[in-house]
Each structure stands twice: as structure tokens, then as C-alpha cells.
Amino acid sequence: MTVTDELIAANTRYRDSFTKGDLPLPPARQVAVLACMDARLDPAQVLGLAEGDAHVIRNAGGVASDDAIRSLTISQRLLGTRSIVVVHHTDCGMETFSDDQLKASIVAETGQRPAFAFEAFPDARADVVQTIRRIQTSPFIPHTDDVRGFVYDVRTGSLEEVFAS
Amino acid sequence: MTVTDELIAANTRYRDSFTKGDLPLPPARQVAVLACMDARLDPAQVLGLAEGDAHVIRNAGGVASDDAIRSLTISQRLLGTRSIVVVHHTDCGMETFSDDQLKASIVAETGQRPAFAFEAFPDARADVVQTIRRIQTSPFIPHTDDVRGFVYDVRTGSLEEVFAS
């Protein structure tokens, strides 16, 4: 039995007690969360979000990549969200390497250099500010007056606010 | 009190009962989930994932954008994941518009055309297959022998498998 088989089995249990089949498509609380993909960070639990409440966008680092800008644009323009919450965290994998280092190891193994940035960063607090600047200066995201940024502490479960627009 | 203030208050409650401060950085179950940002889809609950189990990457549609490829590359090469689970869902916002239409409305409002694709798609099942093809043909993702794709039914809470590598 693979891990994916185990996830399918878990879904059977979820489905059997499922009661939320009538939620509307637009997020009820009109908020989009942009967070790191880290396994220890569960945005729904950390922020008290129920199904239907919020868009949750996640990638390595929780950075405002073009793809995160794309997702936030769709979230606001088509699905009515108005607030943005950025969540980075302590002990992040993005602090453990550099783009140059990872690209060199990939070139050595595959003979090909990725044409994109890996977005490694040395400091999660500083990168929250970078992330929010990219959001605020995007010409495509209409609502940037309520954008707030946090670092989640994986040791204590608590959020520290580091930036508010 | 804004919605973000409410999320901070919810975090205080989470923090006060937090017991998972000693989890390691690499995901325990060596799996990365790529899912849509949709508010009704909570990957942790749908798939039975606890904190520490899995990387969760999310964007509009759950597509294999360059940024998702970036995140999966980091997940496998630096943090030891081996399996990938793709989750799209029924009643997806990505089925409600076209790239041309959204770009035209943004140009009309801002005078500027986004230089990236919005990745709208007409059919979630077909797009799961597209997403997995992009993952499997990426030269940077080393482990593509266990990639499986699902459509989550937001009305019933159940997963339908549509593709396995």
C-alpha cells in the first residue's frame, strides 16, 4: 500500500462524514492566504479557517511568484476576495540553500539549467516584506490596502506579524 | 475587527493548545500534494494529512505552473519527497472564464496586458492529465514514477482518480 493509497483511504472516511456540499464558490470571508508549502504549517488550522472561508495559495517559501500573482489576480477579480495574508515560517527550507548552489547541482546531474529562479532567501522576516512589495506593486491585483504578513513559529504554533500595508 | 484580525485571534487559540513543536523539516510521508486554491477544498482534511506529513502546493486550478515545478523540484531534491498527488475539483472557477476574456478585461481596466497565462481550463479531468504530463516531462523533477491525479467532488467530499503514472 503506497502513501497515496493511504490518502485515498483517508478520503473515504472524510467523504462518509461530509456535510459541506452546499458551499458557494467565492470564499465566504473574502480573504486569500499565501503561505509556504511546509509540511508543519497547516494554514486552515493555524488561522482557524473552515471549508469555504478562504483561498489558500502555497508554494516553496510562500513567495509572490508570477504564479502567486496569477492566483491572487483570479482570487480578487473573479471570486471577490479583498484581503491578503502572507505566511512565511521559522526553520524554512528556503533558508538552507542558494539558487546558484541548487542550479549548479541540477546542471551537474541533468546537464540543463532551470530558466526560473528557485527563490531561496536567507531571512523569512525580510522575505515577507519582499513578498508584500511584489503584491502591492502588481498592476493586476486591484485590492492591496489590506495586505498583512506574518512569520509562523513552527516550534510554538504562533504567528508574529512583520508587515502591514 | 478585520478578517485578518479574526485569523490572528484564531491563531492564539491554536497556539495555546499546540503540541507539535518538534516535527522535522522533511515531510514524514514523503509526498507532495499539488491542489487548487479553492476555498472548499482543504487538502489536509480531504486526504487525512497531519502537520508534518506532506508538502502542500496550491494555486488557481492546481496546475503545474513553472512555480509548481519549482516547488516540486525543491520538495524532492532538498526535502526527500518521492510521490506526487494532483487534486483538481468540480465546480472550479478556472472553468468559468477564458484567458483571452480575462486579459481583455484587465487591459481595458489597467491598460496593461499580463505577460503570463492565467491557465483557465474547460474541463478539470482533462486538466489533471495536462498537469501530470508537465510534471512527468520536467527535466528537474527526479521522481515521477508515483504521480497520481484526482478530481475532488465539492458536493460529496469524495475523490475520483483520473490518472496514474
Interface residues (C-beta under 8 A of the other chain):
Chain A: T2 V3 T4 E6 L7 I8 A9 A10 N11 T12 R13 Y14 R15 F18 K20 G21 D22 L23 L25 P26 P27 A28 R29 Q30 V31 A32 M37 D38 A39 R40 L41 D42 A44 Q45 V46 L47 G48 L49 E51 G52 D53 A54 H55 V56 I57 R58 N59 A60 S65 D66 D67 A68 I69 R70 S71 T73 I74 S75 R77 L78 L79 S83 V85 D91 G93 M94 T96 F97 L102 S105 I106 T110 Q112 P114 F116 A117 F118 E119 P139 F140 D146 R148 V154 R155 T156 G157 S158 L159 E161
Chain B: T2 V3 T4 E6 L7 I8 A9 A10 N11 T12 R13 Y14 R15 F18 K20 G21 D22 L23 L25 P26 P27 A28 R29 Q30 V31 A32 M37 D38 A39 R40 L41 D42 A44 Q45 V46 L47 G48 L49 E51 G52 D53 A54 H55 V56 I57 R58 N59 A60 S65 D66 D67 A68 I69 R70 S71 T73 I74 S75 R77 L78 L79 S83 V85 D91 G93 M94 T96 F97 L102 S105 I106 T110 Q112 P114 F116 A117 F118 E119 P139 F140 D146 R148 V154 R155 T156 G157 S158 L159 E161
